């Protein structure tokens, strides 16, 4: 997933996510990170009995978090490690334990393994997006 090889996400949804992020940044403090996250989730609906829609949401949220990281890195003030530290991001293994996932621990070691355990990935990505978008708002002020 690290190379933005989007297998499940369609082009128009990618464009909508980018425009949602741009409007969130433009609003600069008028919109809460939770509201931004909810708007992105509305673009990524999950349909019953269709696992591809779950994968699409995981991929969409991953793409959203990477876009926010790019915006923060474009400011030139922070490195990726600085962002992780200041936002207080936790590793995937933390959420694997927290959720009580039944997936084997060795298949969810890195960000590239999000699709191996989608339920854990969705919780981690929500936490990441909220934390990093809050940091983006602080940087814009």
C-alpha positions in Angstrom: 0.0 0.0 0.0 2.9 2.3 0.5 3.3 3.1 -3.2 -0.3 4.4 -3.6 -1.2 1.4 -5.7 -4.9 1.8 -5.3 -6.6 -1.4 -6.1 -10.0 -0.8 -4.7 -10.4 3.0 -4.7 -11.7 4.7 -7.8 -10.4 7.9 -9.3 -13.4 10.1 -8.6 -13.3 9.1 -4.9 -9.6 10.0 -4.7 -10.4 13.4 -6.2 -13.2 13.9 -3.7 -11.0 13.0 -0.8 -8.3 15.4 -2.0 -10.9 18.2 -2.3 -12.3 17.4 1.2 -8.8 17.8 2.6 -8.3 21.0 0.7 -11.5 22.5 2.1 -10.6 21.3 5.6 -7.2 23.1 5.4 -8.8 26.2 3.9 -11.4 26.3 6.7 -8.4 26.3 9.1 -10.1 25.8 12.5 -13.7 26.2 11.5 -14.1 22.5 10.9 -13.3 19.9 13.5 -11.1 16.9 12.6 -14.0 14.6 13.5 -16.3 16.3 11.0 -13.6 16.0 8.3 -13.2 12.3 9.1 -17.0 11.8 8.9 -17.1 13.4 5.5 -14.3 11.2 4.2 -16.1 8.1 5.6 -19.3 9.1 3.8 -17.3 8.8 0.5 -16.3 5.3 1.4 -19.6 3.4 2.2 -19.5 -0.2 3.3 -22.0 -2.5 1.7 -23.2 -5.6 3.4 -21.7 -8.9 2.2 -19.1 -7.1 0.0 -15.6 -7.4 1.4 -14.3 -5.1 -1.4 -16.1 -2.2 0.1 -14.3 -2.7 3.4 -11.0 -2.9 1.6 -12.0 0.3 -0.3 -12.6 2.1 3.0 -9.3 0.9 4.4 -7.5 2.1 1.3 -9.3 5.4 1.3 -8.5 6.1 4.9 -4.9 5.1 4.3 -4.8 7.5 1.3 -6.3 10.3 3.4 -3.7 9.8 6.2 -0.9 9.9 3.6 -2.3 13.1 2.1 -2.3 14.8 5.5 1.2 13.6 6.1 2.3 15.1 2.7 0.7 18.4 3.7 2.5 18.5 7.0 5.8 17.5 5.3 5.4 20.2 2.6 5.6 22.8 5.3 9.2 21.9 5.8 9.2 22.3 9.5 8.7 18.6 10.5 10.0 15.2 9.5 7.9 12.1 9.4 9.3 11.1 12.8 8.4 14.5 14.3 4.8 14.1 13.1 4.5 10.6 14.6 5.9 11.8 17.9 3.9 15.1 18.1 0.6 13.5 17.0 1.2 10.6 19.4 0.6 7.9 16.8 0.6 4.3 18.0 1.8 1.3 16.1 -0.6 -1.1 14.4 0.3 -3.8 17.0 -1.1 -1.6 19.8 -4.5 -1.6 18.1 -4.2 -5.3 17.3 -4.0 -5.9 21.0 -6.6 -3.3 21.9 -9.2 -4.7 19.6 -8.6 -8.3 20.6 -8.1 -9.2 17.0 -7.9 -12.9 16.2 -5.6 -12.4 13.3 -2.1 -13.8 13.9 0.2 -11.1 15.2 2.9 -11.7 12.5 0.6 -10.7 9.6 0.0 -7.1 10.9 3.4 -5.8 11.5 3.6 -2.7 9.3 1.3 -0.2 7.5 1.6 -2.4 4.4 -0.4 -5.1 6.3 -3.6 -3.0 6.8 -5.6 -5.2 4.4 -4.7 -8.3 6.3 -6.7 -7.2 9.3 -9.2 -4.5 8.1 -11.1 -4.1 11.4 -7.9 -3.2 13.3 -6.7 -1.0 10.4 -10.0 1.0 10.5 -9.6 1.8 14.1 -5.9 2.7 13.7 -6.5 4.9 10.7 -9.3 6.8 12.4 -7.0 7.5 15.3 -4.2 8.5 12.9 -6.4 10.8 10.8 -7.9 12.6 13.8 -4.5 13.1 15.5 -2.6 14.2 12.4 -5.4 16.5 11.2 -5.4 18.1 14.6 -1.7 18.6 14.2 -2.3 20.1 10.7 -4.7 22.6 12.2 -2.1 23.6 14.8 0.5 24.1 12.1 -1.8 26.3 10.1 -2.4 28.7 13.0 
